[in-house]
Amino acid sequence: MSIPSTTAVTFSRIPPRRSTTRAATWWGRAWVRAVEEASYSDSDLHAARALSRSGAIGGITLDHGSVVAACFDRSDVWSVGATVPELDPVSRRAFVEVVAGESGHLAALLVGDLPYRLVEQAEEAGVELLPYGGELGSACPCESWVDPCVHALAVMLQVAWLVDGDPWVLLRLRGLSPDDLHAELAAARSGPGGSDEPDEPGALDADLAAAVDAAARAARVVALADDPDAEIGHLL
């Protein structure tokens, strides 16, 4: 198994949002539910939602299993940390096998989708991708006696927006970046039970490119399917 990369990714500060912003995807809503489960009270959750929409959260840095962001609250600035358990080696291997087992899974991930079937198959293999409230850890130097505090909840709600926009945010938090998954899929193909012949240089890259192209074409066909005047023959 390859050693996970430790390269963090930082997302720019999210500007203020006037209205209540709800997650658009089913996996984004699942993350929000986990944050709601972790909240000590409805009043904390209400305050956290207002804080998250106010633009008071600085850039969010994500790495395997961790989140770090600054939270501006009145005249104070708090350095907030949050954690999500990474997949253990057994779960990680099982998830890679699930992705490798169906070509559409990788293609969907590469175009920003998280198929429910993939998550369901992962769960059947004993892998929980989506966290529950008790898995979300946090740290904040404020004087609140509850954990998570409002600042941590606000940061985790913004992480929900990031997860909503890109399922790789979730996978990175669980310990798998795109490069990690790419490398482990290649290793699985060339290891025991895989192909007896090693992949030619660039073969996996070509497969990934083909998968992305096929998924993008399929998405375009679906988007144009209801337009009787749309020409989709070139996409088929």
Salt bridges, closest charged atoms under 4 A:
GLU36 OE2 - ARG49 NH2 2.53
ASP73 OD1 - ARG74 NH1 3.60
ASP73 OD2 - HIS151 NE2 2.78
GLU102 OE1 - HIS105 NE2 3.82
GLU102 OE1 - ARG117 NE 2.95
GLU135 OE1 - ARG174 NH2 2.99
ASP180 OD2 - HIS64 NE2 3.27
GLU184 OE2 - ARG92 NE 2.56
ASP199 OD1 - ARG189 NH2 3.09
ASP205 OD1 - HIS182 NE2 3.30
ASP207 OD2 - ARG189 NH1 2.80
ASP213 OD2 - ARG217 NE 2.86
